[in-house]
Amino acid sequence: MSTSSFSSPSDILCGCLEKAQLRTSKTSKNPGKRFYGCKKWKEGGCPFFMWAEPSSQINSETSSGMNNQDLGCKAQESEMKIVLLEAELKVLKMKISMLEDSIGKFDSQVKLMMDRMKRIHLFIVGICIGLILCVLVK
C-alpha cells in the first residue's frame, strides 16, 4: 500500500494553517532528508512534521496498515483540529469574561436597587408613624 506521490508544498498546511516549509534535516540520524515543518516553529509555532521524500524506511507500511503519508495526513488533521479547538476555547473564554463582567454590573445594580428599596421602606414607615401621631394628638 506504499505510495510515492507526495503533496506539493502549497497543498500542505501546518497546524497554524500556514503553508508548511520544506526543510532539510541536519541530524546524524537523517542527514540531508527533506521534510515539511511549520514556518513559525522557532518562534513557538506548531510542532507539525512530515517527511517529504520517500525512502524504504520512511515510506514502509506500519503495523497498523498505514503509510507515513497517511500518518502525516492524520497528524495534519489532528493539528488542525487542535488549532480550531484552541481558537474555540479562546472565544469561549472571552464569552465567559464578558458574562462575568455583566454579572458584576448586575450585582452592583441589584445592590443599588436594594439600597433604594430600604430608603423607600424607611420613608413609608416614617410617613405612617407621622400619620398615626397626627391622629392620636387630635
Backbone as a chain_set.jsonl record, in Angstrom:
{"seq": "MSTSSFSSPSDILCGCLEKAQLRTSKTSKNPGKRFYGCKKWKEGGCPFFMWAEPSSQINSETSSGMNNQDLGCKAQESEMKIVLLEAELKVLKMKISMLEDSIGKFDSQVKLMMDRMKRIHLFIVGICIGLILCVLVK", "coords": {"N": [[0.811, -1.191, 0.0], [2.137, 1.111, -0.216], [3.033, 4.369, -1.327], [4.271, 6.651, -3.759], [3.675, 9.2, -4.283], [3.627, 12.555, -3.329], [2.341, 15.369, -1.582], [2.345, 18.654, -2.95], [4.291, 21.471, -1.787], [2.535, 23.64, -1.589], [0.139, 22.482, -1.007], [0.253, 21.527, 1.546], [-0.548, 22.163, 4.814], [0.358, 23.466, 7.955], [-0.26, 23.08, 11.521], [-0.816, 25.675, 12.256], [-2.27, 26.593, 10.239], [-0.84, 27.583, 8.132], [1.204, 27.599, 5.14], [3.232, 24.775, 4.961], [6.759, 24.639, 5.471], [9.392, 23.558, 3.389], [12.079, 21.735, 4.49], [15.477, 20.744, 5.303], [16.884, 17.99, 6.873], [19.332, 18.041, 9.432], [20.307, 16.285, 11.178], [22.228, 13.597, 12.658], [21.071, 11.143, 12.416], [19.259, 11.33, 10.281], [20.57, 12.644, 7.963], [20.413, 15.217, 5.559], [17.867, 14.506, 4.654], [14.693, 15.471, 3.43], [11.979, 17.387, 4.723], [8.693, 18.511, 5.731], [7.805, 21.317, 7.674], [6.549, 23.497, 10.276], [6.526, 26.969, 9.54], [6.809, 28.81, 11.546], [8.063, 27.522, 13.621], [10.386, 27.956, 15.24], [9.673, 30.281, 16.507], [7.756, 29.558, 18.27], [5.681, 28.273, 16.987], [3.557, 25.641, 15.683], [4.084, 22.036, 16.219], [4.263, 20.711, 13.736], [5.199, 18.105, 11.481], [6.386, 16.368, 8.663], [7.666, 13.901, 6.549], [9.206, 14.555, 3.405], [10.369, 13.161, 1.353], [10.294, 10.022, -0.224], [11.467, 6.925, 1.119], [12.885, 3.683, 1.658], [12.789, 3.106, 4.373], [11.34, 5.221, 5.46], [8.918, 5.261, 4.021], [7.77, 2.781, 4.4], [5.26, 0.313, 5.173], [3.335, 0.675, 8.134], [2.689, -1.166, 11.167], [-0.002, -0.972, 11.586], [-1.081, -0.768, 9.105], [-1.01, 1.636, 7.791], [0.625, 4.065, 5.782], [3.447, 6.366, 5.957], [2.693, 8.762, 4.748], [-0.073, 8.722, 4.999], [-0.169, 8.736, 7.78], [1.011, 11.218, 8.187], [-0.947, 12.864, 7.072], [-3.06, 12.308, 8.809], [-1.913, 13.272, 11.155], [-1.668, 15.94, 10.436], [-4.374, 16.62, 10.16], [-5.167, 16.231, 12.8], [-3.624, 18.188, 14.078], [-4.766, 20.475, 12.923], [-7.337, 20.255, 13.96], [-6.738, 20.624, 16.639], [-5.819, 23.284, 16.593], [-8.178, 24.578, 15.775], [-9.865, 23.897, 17.923], [-8.479, 25.152, 19.999], [-8.82, 27.804, 19.215], [-11.592, 27.98, 19.435], [-11.798, 27.568, 22.176], [-10.543, 29.888, 23.087], [-12.399, 31.824, 22.221], [-14.614, 31.042, 23.755], [-13.599, 31.512, 26.325], [-13.388, 34.28, 26.196], [-16.102, 34.917, 26.004], [-16.973, 33.992, 28.495], [-15.59, 35.753, 30.143], [-16.825, 38.168, 29.379], [-19.438, 37.618, 30.25], [-18.975, 37.362, 32.985], [-18.259, 39.993, 33.562], [-20.717, 41.217, 33.002], [-22.289, 40.032, 34.992], [-21.075, 41.143, 37.241], [-21.796, 43.844, 36.861], [-24.589, 43.621, 37.032], [-24.817, 42.727, 39.671], [-23.95, 45.008, 41.09], [-25.975, 46.756, 40.332], [-28.195, 45.497, 41.483], [-27.558, 45.739, 44.208], [-27.674, 48.523, 44.445], [-30.408, 48.955, 43.876], [-31.562, 47.554, 46.027], [-30.691, 49.134, 48.142], [-32.055, 51.504, 47.559], [-34.685, 50.565, 47.859], [-34.725, 50.056, 50.619], [-34.487, 52.661, 51.601], [-36.878, 53.77, 50.617], [-38.682, 52.155, 51.984], [-38.118, 52.912, 54.655], [-38.911, 55.586, 54.463], [-41.679, 55.325, 53.971], [-42.454, 54.018, 56.331], [-41.833, 56.062, 58.108], [-43.695, 58.039, 57.3], [-46.088, 56.71, 57.901], [-45.868, 56.48, 60.714], [-45.853, 59.18, 61.331], [-48.477, 59.897, 60.496], [-49.997, 58.35, 62.248], [-49.286, 59.499, 64.695], [-50.309, 62.073, 64.28], [-53.052, 61.548, 64.211], [-53.474, 60.534, 66.761], [-52.808, 62.706, 68.384], [-54.826, 64.575, 67.951]], "CA": [[0.0, 0.0, 0.0], [3.075, 2.221, -0.297], [2.806, 5.286, -2.428], [5.41, 7.538, -3.958], [3.205, 10.546, -4.586], [3.599, 13.427, -2.167], [1.695, 16.648, -1.836], [3.252, 19.763, -3.211], [4.349, 22.328, -0.608], [1.389, 24.542, -1.498], [-1.008, 21.728, -0.517], [0.459, 21.074, 2.917], [-0.718, 23.198, 5.823], [0.726, 23.046, 9.301], [-1.317, 23.303, 12.499], [-1.099, 27.117, 12.313], [-2.979, 26.835, 8.987], [0.1, 28.24, 7.229], [1.859, 26.641, 4.251], [4.393, 24.149, 5.586], [8.019, 24.965, 4.82], [10.227, 22.41, 3.058], [13.364, 21.886, 5.168], [16.413, 19.63, 5.168], [17.353, 17.507, 8.17], [20.769, 18.146, 9.679], [20.63, 15.362, 12.259], [23.09, 12.476, 12.264], [20.206, 10.005, 12.107], [18.613, 11.547, 8.978], [21.236, 13.78, 7.31], [20.032, 15.561, 4.196], [16.488, 14.127, 4.296], [13.824, 16.647, 3.378], [10.722, 17.252, 5.452], [7.875, 19.714, 5.871], [7.63, 21.75, 9.054], [5.914, 24.807, 10.487], [7.402, 28.127, 9.304], [6.969, 29.554, 12.795], [8.46, 26.566, 14.643], [11.351, 28.56, 16.168], [9.002, 31.363, 17.234], [6.673, 28.998, 19.08], [4.598, 27.747, 16.15], [3.112, 24.275, 15.979], [5.112, 21.009, 16.022], [3.974, 19.938, 12.527], [6.334, 17.445, 10.846], [6.044, 15.327, 7.7], [8.747, 13.63, 5.61], [8.889, 14.959, 2.035], [10.976, 12.256, 0.379], [10.085, 8.609, 0.081], [12.616, 6.029, 1.233], [12.406, 2.363, 2.076], [12.49, 3.14, 5.803], [10.322, 6.222, 5.754], [7.651, 5.012, 3.361], [7.316, 1.404, 4.582], [3.983, 0.187, 5.858], [3.385, 0.496, 9.577], [1.971, -2.379, 11.57], [-1.443, -0.733, 11.528], [-1.522, -0.751, 7.714], [-0.992, 2.991, 7.253], [1.971, 4.517, 5.438], [3.804, 7.628, 6.599], [1.922, 9.869, 4.185], [-1.368, 8.663, 5.672], [0.05, 9.193, 9.15], [1.236, 12.657, 8.113], [-2.255, 13.497, 6.853], [-3.806, 12.199, 10.071], [-1.286, 14.204, 12.092], [-2.034, 17.286, 9.991], [-5.78, 16.803, 10.53], [-5.215, 16.37, 14.255], [-3.081, 19.505, 14.404], [-5.762, 21.471, 12.539], [-8.411, 20.169, 14.952], [-6.229, 21.251, 17.861], [-5.821, 24.733, 16.37], [-9.572, 25.033, 15.78], [-10.372, 23.78, 19.289], [-7.854, 26.211, 20.787], [-9.492, 29.056, 18.841], [-12.921, 27.926, 20.045], [-11.584, 27.754, 23.609], [-10.263, 31.311, 23.286], [-13.68, 32.531, 22.067], [-15.438, 30.725, 24.922], [-13.031, 32.23, 27.474], [-13.779, 35.682, 26.047], [-17.52, 34.998, 26.346], [-17.06, 33.846, 29.949], [-15.13, 37.021, 30.705], [-17.883, 39.159, 29.157], [-20.557, 37.283, 31.125], [-18.577, 37.702, 34.351], [-18.382, 41.449, 33.649], [-22.154, 41.517, 33.078], [-22.744, 39.625, 36.329], [-20.591, 42.174, 38.162], [-22.629, 45.037, 36.686], [-25.914, 43.332, 37.577], [-24.688, 42.691, 41.129], [-23.912, 46.381, 41.598], [-27.308, 47.328, 40.138], [-29.081, 44.895, 42.486], [-27.23, 46.379, 45.492], [-28.208, 49.879, 44.381], [-31.873, 48.86, 43.982], [-31.886, 47.15, 47.403], [-30.477, 50.319, 48.97], [-33.187, 52.403, 47.285], [-35.888, 49.977, 48.468], [-34.633, 50.283, 52.066], [-34.801, 54.073, 51.848], [-38.322, 53.948, 50.384], [-39.356, 51.483, 53.1], [-37.982, 53.79, 55.823], [-39.728, 56.77, 54.208], [-43.086, 54.931, 54.157], [-42.637, 53.786, 57.771], [-41.841, 57.393, 58.73], [-44.985, 58.677, 56.991], [-47.122, 56.01, 58.682], [-45.721, 56.886, 62.122], [-46.303, 60.574, 61.393], [-49.941, 59.918, 60.403], [-50.536, 57.794, 63.499], [-49.098, 60.518, 65.73], [-51.25, 63.161, 63.994], [-54.39, 61.091, 64.583], [-53.504, 60.385, 68.22], [-52.683, 64.015, 69.005], [-56.09, 65.3, 67.795]], "C": [[0.857, 1.258, 0.0], [2.758, 3.095, -1.491], [4.007, 6.2, -2.558], [4.965, 8.951, -4.293], [3.118, 11.346, -3.294], [2.947, 14.734, -2.556], [2.744, 17.699, -2.147], [3.236, 20.668, -1.988], [3.146, 23.242, -0.465], [0.151, 23.836, -0.953], [-0.917, 21.412, 0.968], [0.37, 22.255, 3.868], [-0.299, 22.644, 7.172], [-0.451, 23.331, 10.236], [-1.688, 24.761, 12.67], [-1.915, 27.562, 11.1], [-2.167, 27.703, 8.032], [0.671, 27.175, 6.304], [3.103, 26.098, 4.95], [5.642, 24.454, 4.77], [8.818, 23.684, 4.587], [11.614, 22.659, 3.642], [14.231, 20.662, 4.908], [16.948, 19.271, 6.544], [18.866, 17.618, 8.27], [21.19, 17.208, 10.809], [21.508, 14.23, 11.751], [22.261, 11.257, 11.872], [19.594, 10.116, 10.71], [19.276, 12.698, 8.222], [20.751, 13.976, 5.872], [18.62, 15.175, 3.791], [15.601, 15.358, 4.396], [12.503, 16.357, 4.08], [9.981, 18.585, 5.449], [7.73, 20.023, 7.354], [6.987, 23.123, 9.099], [6.936, 25.925, 10.268], [7.763, 28.822, 10.613], [7.488, 28.675, 13.939], [9.396, 27.189, 15.677], [10.723, 29.668, 17.01], [7.825, 30.849, 18.055], [5.487, 28.518, 18.273], [4.255, 26.319, 16.541], [4.222, 23.259, 15.704], [4.906, 20.165, 14.764], [5.254, 19.382, 11.912], [5.809, 16.398, 9.88], [7.216, 15.158, 6.739], [8.294, 13.992, 4.203], [9.378, 13.957, 1.009], [10.71, 10.809, 0.756], [11.421, 7.885, 0.218], [12.094, 4.709, 1.757], [12.054, 2.358, 3.553], [11.331, 4.08, 6.095], [8.963, 5.819, 5.221], [7.163, 3.572, 3.52], [6.007, 1.382, 5.35], [4.194, 0.057, 7.362], [2.559, -0.722, 9.929], [0.463, -2.191, 11.514], [-1.962, -0.668, 10.096], [-1.537, 0.639, 7.107], [0.436, 3.355, 6.888], [2.214, 5.889, 6.059], [3.036, 8.813, 6.038], [0.54, 9.908, 4.837], [-1.243, 9.167, 7.103], [0.276, 10.697, 9.185], [-0.062, 13.411, 7.919], [-3.08, 13.467, 8.133], [-3.245, 13.178, 11.096], [-1.658, 15.637, 11.741], [-3.488, 17.587, 10.367], [-5.904, 17.022, 12.033], [-4.707, 17.739, 14.685], [-4.088, 20.601, 14.07], [-6.925, 21.458, 13.519], [-7.991, 20.844, 16.245], [-6.268, 22.766, 17.729], [-7.246, 25.278, 16.429], [-10.162, 24.971, 17.185], [-9.764, 24.846, 20.199], [-8.491, 27.562, 20.48], [-10.881, 29.113, 19.463], [-12.821, 28.147, 21.551], [-11.334, 29.223, 23.927], [-11.545, 32.134, 23.202], [-14.559, 32.297, 23.293], [-14.916, 31.426, 26.174], [-13.389, 33.704, 27.416], [-15.243, 35.865, 26.423], [-17.712, 34.892, 27.853], [-16.662, 35.147, 30.621], [-16.194, 38.108, 30.559], [-19.071, 38.899, 30.078], [-20.232, 37.604, 32.58], [-18.658, 39.208, 34.571], [-19.846, 41.857, 33.79], [-22.703, 41.167, 34.451], [-22.317, 40.662, 37.357], [-21.433, 43.437, 38.077], [-24.019, 44.816, 37.278], [-25.879, 43.275, 39.097], [-24.694, 44.098, 41.706], [-25.273, 47.06, 41.424], [-28.292, 46.786, 41.173], [-28.824, 45.538, 43.846], [-27.796, 47.792, 45.546], [-29.728, 49.877, 44.549], [-32.294, 48.472, 45.404], [-31.731, 48.338, 48.351], [-31.629, 51.31, 48.784], [-34.47, 51.88, 47.936], [-35.882, 50.174, 49.985], [-34.999, 51.723, 52.409], [-36.296, 54.341, 51.673], [-39.109, 53.331, 51.53], [-39.298, 52.353, 54.355], [-38.841, 55.044, 55.669], [-41.206, 56.463, 54.464], [-43.38, 54.697, 55.638], [-42.7, 55.128, 58.498], [-43.164, 58.11, 58.5], [-46.096, 58.036, 57.814], [-47.063, 56.414, 60.157], [-46.205, 58.321, 62.296], [-47.819, 60.67, 61.344], [-50.574, 59.41, 61.696], [-50.417, 58.824, 64.614], [-50.07, 61.681, 65.53], [-52.663, 62.78, 64.446], [-54.503, 61.013, 66.104], [-53.475, 61.73, 68.932], [-54.011, 64.761, 68.943], [-57.084, 64.77, 68.712]], "O": [[0.341, 2.358, 0.198], [2.28, 2.626, -2.523], [4.684, 6.488, -1.571], [5.802, 9.814, -4.561], [2.596, 10.865, -2.289], [2.995, 15.151, -3.713], [3.876, 17.636, -1.669], [2.273, 20.646, -1.223], [2.764, 23.59, 0.652], [-0.783, 24.491, -0.491], [-1.924, 21.062, 1.584], [1.118, 23.225, 3.745], [-0.572, 21.487, 7.49], [-1.512, 23.77, 9.791], [-2.767, 25.064, 13.177], [-2.217, 28.745, 10.944], [-2.721, 28.456, 7.232], [0.635, 25.988, 6.626], [3.921, 26.86, 5.465], [5.596, 24.521, 3.542], [8.912, 22.831, 5.47], [12.252, 23.665, 3.334], [13.765, 19.666, 4.356], [17.409, 20.137, 7.288], [19.589, 17.325, 7.317], [22.297, 17.321, 11.336], [21.529, 13.939, 10.555], [22.71, 10.431, 11.077], [19.428, 9.105, 10.028], [18.588, 13.655, 7.867], [20.688, 13.033, 5.083], [18.205, 15.49, 2.675], [15.732, 16.172, 5.31], [11.984, 15.242, 4.037], [10.563, 19.64, 5.199], [7.555, 19.127, 8.179], [6.895, 23.818, 8.087], [8.068, 25.844, 10.745], [8.863, 29.35, 10.774], [7.364, 29.049, 15.105], [9.216, 26.97, 16.875], [11.197, 29.957, 18.109], [6.983, 31.637, 18.487], [4.392, 28.368, 18.815], [4.63, 25.856, 17.618], [5.198, 23.583, 15.027], [5.335, 19.011, 14.727], [6.266, 20.077, 11.825], [4.906, 15.632, 10.214], [7.709, 16.136, 6.177], [7.138, 13.768, 3.842], [8.85, 13.909, -0.102], [10.878, 10.416, 1.91], [12.383, 8.198, -0.483], [10.969, 4.637, 2.251], [11.113, 1.674, 3.956], [10.447, 3.761, 6.89], [7.954, 6.012, 5.898], [6.222, 3.175, 2.833], [5.687, 2.316, 6.085], [5.134, -0.603, 7.805], [1.821, -1.249, 9.097], [-0.274, -3.171, 11.404], [-3.167, -0.527, 9.889], [-2.037, 0.807, 5.995], [1.367, 2.994, 7.608], [1.301, 6.498, 6.618], [2.753, 9.768, 6.762], [0.038, 10.977, 5.185], [-2.088, 9.922, 7.585], [-0.201, 11.381, 10.091], [-0.27, 14.467, 8.517], [-3.714, 14.455, 8.502], [-3.998, 13.833, 11.817], [-1.929, 16.452, 12.622], [-3.795, 18.682, 10.838], [-6.652, 17.889, 12.484], [-5.295, 18.376, 15.559], [-4.251, 21.55, 14.837], [-7.448, 22.513, 13.878], [-8.781, 21.548, 16.874], [-6.703, 23.458, 18.649], [-7.498, 26.309, 17.053], [-10.878, 25.884, 17.598], [-10.448, 25.383, 21.07], [-8.681, 28.376, 21.384], [-11.304, 30.158, 19.959], [-13.658, 28.833, 22.137], [-11.849, 29.744, 24.916], [-11.76, 33.036, 24.012], [-15.174, 33.229, 23.811], [-15.707, 31.885, 26.997], [-13.664, 34.32, 28.445], [-15.599, 36.843, 27.081], [-18.521, 35.619, 28.429], [-17.321, 35.594, 31.56], [-16.44, 38.874, 31.49], [-19.649, 39.837, 30.627], [-21.098, 38.061, 33.327], [-19.075, 39.658, 35.638], [-20.181, 42.728, 34.592], [-23.496, 41.921, 35.015], [-23.094, 41.024, 38.241], [-21.752, 44.04, 39.102], [-24.567, 45.697, 37.94], [-26.819, 43.729, 39.75], [-25.369, 44.357, 42.702], [-25.681, 47.853, 42.273], [-29.129, 47.531, 41.684], [-29.772, 45.852, 44.565], [-28.335, 48.212, 46.571], [-30.273, 50.703, 45.281], [-33.274, 49.004, 45.926], [-32.543, 48.525, 49.257], [-32.117, 51.886, 49.756], [-35.247, 52.653, 48.496], [-36.931, 50.433, 50.574], [-35.721, 51.982, 53.371], [-36.906, 55.047, 52.475], [-40.09, 53.91, 51.998], [-40.306, 52.519, 55.043], [-39.433, 55.513, 56.641], [-41.903, 57.252, 55.101], [-44.419, 55.119, 56.145], [-43.52, 55.312, 59.398], [-43.697, 58.728, 59.422], [-46.948, 58.736, 58.362], [-48.099, 56.662, 60.775], [-46.878, 58.645, 63.274], [-48.4, 61.46, 62.089], [-51.561, 59.967, 62.179], [-51.352, 59.002, 65.395], [-50.599, 62.218, 66.503], [-53.382, 63.61, 65.002], [-55.53, 61.391, 66.667], [-54.076, 61.867, 69.998], [-54.289, 65.539, 69.855], [-58.218, 65.247, 68.737]]}, "num_chains": 1, "name": "protein.A"}
